[in-house]
Amino acid sequence: MHPPEEPEGPASRRARLELRCRALGAVREFFSQSGFLEVQTPVRCPAPIPELHIDPIPADGWFLLPSPEVYMKRLLAAGYEKIFQISPVFRRGEVGRLHHPEFTLLEWYRLDADYTALQEDCEGLLRFVCKAVGLVGEWPHRGNRVAVEGSWGRLTVREAFSRFAGWEPSANPDQDRFDIDMVEKVEPNLGRPTPCFLLDYPASQASLARLKPEDPAVAERFELYWNGIELANGFSELTDPAEQRKRLEDALAAKRAAGGVTHPLPEAFLQSLATLPPCAGIALGIDRLVMLLTNADAIDQVTAFSPGE
Amino acid sequence: MGTVLTAGELRKGLKLEMDGEPYLVVDFEFSKPGKGQALYRCRLRNMITGIQFDRTYRSGDKFNAADMEEQEMEYLYRAGDKFCFMNTSSYEQIEVPEAQVGDAANFLTENLKVEMLLFEGRPIGIDLPNFVELRVMKADPGIKGDTASGATKPVTMETGLVLNVPLFIEEGEMLKLDTRTGAYVERVKG
């Protein structure tokens, strides 16, 4: 007699994949109830939006998109008021406990709204999804307790760095030190037990975001953290075509200097900004959300297959 | 110089050379904060001193892979504070200082084959077989009347190692020892 074998590979992830399926259903129901239109845009495009630290994956002369943003904003410019999309996205070289080079992103956008509306959406969405999958009170994640009910934290980047890293980043724009302290000192403290918004990033770190009118040293950009994990990045969109072109040209030049993947500027996207009203948009990592809902340590545990499996 | 590695190739278990010393990556995590740069967070252990520390690397950073090899060696003899081994493939002899041999000295007997870890040709570690056989050099007779099960007495082995064994063990006997725990396993008939 052999003892029953422990399931391996995809079979070992069944319970988590079942919860993932229910969570995705709940996401669609939430947005549908809130009057959003689900859209599908191409995953491959000739000219993605250049970002210094995100490399797209070349595909037959075009690129697999690191985010559907380039198409989503063109839909906004065409008059679609509330849209969302759940799509596979691709980022070269990102492999780790929280990263796959191909992962699932939920993006949503609102016309005539700013980043505060997106923060309300986040709270509503996560509460709705947790309820739908039967998570109430507190539950464990990686040795900590997490919860969705109760008040969510709100910290500005300035406050968080002063508190956890002992310096103030908008006064010293040291990007290198910012990234390292963010990872080592700030992130691990954020979003416990309930999620937390980290608000108002230094202007230099928000290439596609609008500057805060009352404090132009920072941009209206936020990240959502839960148990130290970065879950979403949202902002009030920059809608000034000339300013956007300049920022993208700078990003492309910096990428070229750093030896990253380069490509043409997304001209159709830049032109569409001319008719784009004020709006806000956000991207949320579905895999990481499922990790938090299923007490998973690594992204490998919540996807049917890992890269190369 | 060994192979040059980039930060993107860092993995748990990788061995790096820095400032002439070998380091093992004992823990590794890829991080990418928000729209920021890729960061490679490592816990490194100096393979000679055993000292551990954390360090974060950026995508542009480059490393030399540590030039490490494992080689089977046969222990020959001890001369003062040097232990002499022979490479079983090249028959070359190598002298290893006592400090480098460490606790392995307790189990080394003539002609014992061990795996030696070499960094740039220099020995930095000795992997013993899990079990070795050593002769008892000195043992007091068991105390009469003390028959409580599990009772032990200290004996001195041919290498100088002192350990506790059952009372019935006598001088001159061969014992099988577990090198991982240093414990007595059984008496070897012979």
Interface residues (C-beta under 8 A of the other chain):
Chain A: E51 L52 H53 I54 G93 E94 V95 G96 R97 L98 H99 Q175 D176 F178 D179 I180 M182 V183 E184 E187 Y201 Q205 A206 S207 E223 E230 N233 A258
Chain B: G8 E29 F30 S31 K32 P33 G34 K35 G36 Q37 A38 L39 R41 T56 R58 G60
